[in-house]
Amino acid sequence: MKLLLRIAGILLLSSLASGLLALGRPAAYQGVAPQRFAEGEDGLIALDIDPRDKTEWAFVRLHYDGYSGNGCFRGGRSRWTTDAPKADRQFVQGVRRLTRLHTRSVEQVVDPNSDEVFNWPWIYAVEVGSWDFTAEQARRIREYLLKGGFLMVDDFHGSCEWSVFLNGIRKVFPDRPVENLVNQDEIFHTLYDLDERFQVPGAQFLFTGRIYEKDGYAAQWRGIRDDSGRLMVAICHNMDLGDAWEWADDPRYPERYTSLAYRIGINYVIYSMTH
């Protein structure tokens, strides 16, 4: 099994490298017609997508406001564009390579001020140690999740950023507990069996040699459930899966981290579409 996973990882990295020339250019949109863009960390992010571009699944990224009281060296600035759009599009290539899902080439951005959130089964939010919600935004996100939506949060580290994350998520769910996920949880076994998980570092690892950031020494796999026990929020704390997707084509970034990051993301996507 480990040999097969390693072969799959090598094939995935090869396919990712072949698609890099399209990133960040209008030609990458492959027939869809975005009208507005935001500046991402790696290029332009499409804000409007042709509604006729119908697929089973799309990479959906949450736009959120920054936390003005942030003491975690963020200066109150929202970090929702981190790793975009390269991480999004390289993860999409992995989903295409490793599953039979019909996936869209271009990312989707949703805003909690809009009912657009209700159109997507899986939403990804990055650097949630910088996020915040108004009461109305929190109400809409809560309604989305209770109606069957799924939110994956990633790339935040240490106790300070955890406190900012909690400040935001408590506006969404004031009373629902955050629990530690165990190896037997179904989300770790939807496609891949992920009993052997480990901390996935961000790109800073290439320069510091550290797999942790700040005081986030150990990876924490956590979640929030609805009344039936379905996971609504999957919390990836003290890890950076988005960087592992973004740097998957760089030979300096270890394949073992990239492979795990793709398997985690794909398991979460499959879970969101089947539960």
C-alpha positions, -999 to 999 in steps of 0.1 A, spaced: 0 0 0 28 24 9 45 17 -24 13 24 -43 9 57 -25 44 67 -33 39 59 -70 7 79 -70 25 108 -54 53 107 -80 27 106 -108 8 135 -92 39 157 -89 46 151 -126 11 161 -136 13 192 -114 45 204 -130 31 201 -165 2 224 -156 22 253 -141 25 274 -172 -12 282 -171 -12 296 -136 -21 332 -131 -29 340 -167 -63 345 -183 -57 315 -205 -59 293 -174 -96 299 -172 -102 274 -200 -135 288 -215 -151 304 -184 -155 341 -182 -144 358 -150 -153 395 -148 -135 405 -116 -103 395 -99 -86 398 -66 -48 398 -61 -38 365 -46 -4 355 -32 5 338 -65 -16 357 -91 -51 367 -99 -81 350 -82 -113 349 -102 -142 364 -83 -169 359 -110 -173 326 -129 -196 318 -158 -226 300 -141 -228 277 -171 -195 261 -161 -212 232 -143 -191 204 -126 -195 180 -97 -171 199 -75 -151 231 -74 -124 245 -50 -143 271 -30 -123 296 -10 -139 317 18 -134 355 17 -135 368 53 -128 401 72 -97 406 93 -98 406 131 -92 442 142 -82 432 178 -56 407 165 -25 405 186 -8 378 165 13 400 144 -13 402 116 -22 439 121 -59 432 117 -54 423 80 -74 395 65 -52 367 51 -79 349 30 -58 351 -2 -28 332 12 -14 306 -13 -40 315 -39 -46 307 -66 -17 282 -71 -26 260 -41 -62 258 -52 -54 249 -88 -27 224 -79 -50 207 -54 -77 205 -82 -52 188 -104 -46 162 -76 -84 157 -72 -86 150 -109 -57 127 -109 -66 106 -79 -105 105 -80 -132 104 -106 -148 137 -95 -156 160 -124 -138 192 -112 -137 227 -123 -104 242 -135 -109 276 -117 -114 284 -81 -146 299 -66 -146 327 -40 -176 330 -17 -184 358 7 -204 353 40 -223 385 31 -239 366 2 -262 336 -1 -237 322 -26 -223 301 2 -253 278 1 -244 266 -35 -213 247 -25 -209 216 -3 -172 222 6 -155 255 15 -119 261 24 -106 289 47 -69 296 52 -50 314 79 -81 316 102 -59 330 129 -67 363 113 -105 360 106 -136 376 120 -173 377 113 -201 402 119 -233 388 135 -250 385 101 -221 368 85 -219 343 114 -256 336 111 -253 328 74 -223 305 80 -241 288 108 -272 282 86 -250 269 58 -233 244 80 -264 232 97 -281 227 63 -253 203 53 -223 224 44 -187 217 53 -159 241 62 -123 231 62 -99 255 80 -61 253 76 -28 271 81 -29 287 115 -4 280 143 1 283 180 -20 295 209 -25 331 198 -39 323 164 -60 296 180 -76 322 202 -85 344 172 -99 314 154 -120 306 184 -133 342 186 -146 338 151 -160 303 153 -177 310 186 -198 337 168 -209 310 145 -215 283 171 -215 297 206 -223 264 223 -210 236 202 -178 220 214 -146 217 195 -134 181 198 -102 162 190 -107 137 162 -96 101 167 -80 78 141 -113 58 139 -133 89 127 -149 82 94 -134 113 78 -100 97 79 -112 66 60 -135 79 32 -110 71 4 -76 68 21 -69 52 55 -51 80 74 -43 64 108 -6 75 103 -8 112 101 19 137 109 25 174 110 26 190 75 49 221 75 46 253 55 72 264 31 91 281 59 104 245 66 127 249 35 145 278 51 143 270 89 142 232 90 114 234 115 81 216 109 63 238 134 55 275 136 53 297 167 43 276 197 23 251 175 46 222 182 21 194 174 -5 190 147 -41 191 161 -69 174 141 -102 188 155 -138 193 145 -173 205 152 -203 183 147 -240 188 141 -267 170 162 -264 138 141 -227 136 146 -217 147 111 -186 168 110 -194 204 98 -161 220 105 -127 202 100 -99 220 118 -63 216 107 -44 234 134 -6 237 136 -1 225 100 -1 240 65 -18 218 39 -22 248 16 15 252 14 20 215 7 -4 218 -23 12 251 -35 48 237 -33 40 203 -46 59 210 -78 91 221 -60 116 193 -56 129 208 -24 96 203 -6 94 166 6 70 143 -12 58 127 20 43 160 32 27 167 -1 12 132 -4 -4 134 30 -17 169 24 -35 157 -8 -49 126 8 -63 146 37 -79 172 14 -94 145 -8 -108 126 21 -124 158 34 -139 166 0 -153 131 -4 -167 133 32 -184 166 25 -201 152 -6 -213 120 11 -224 131 46 
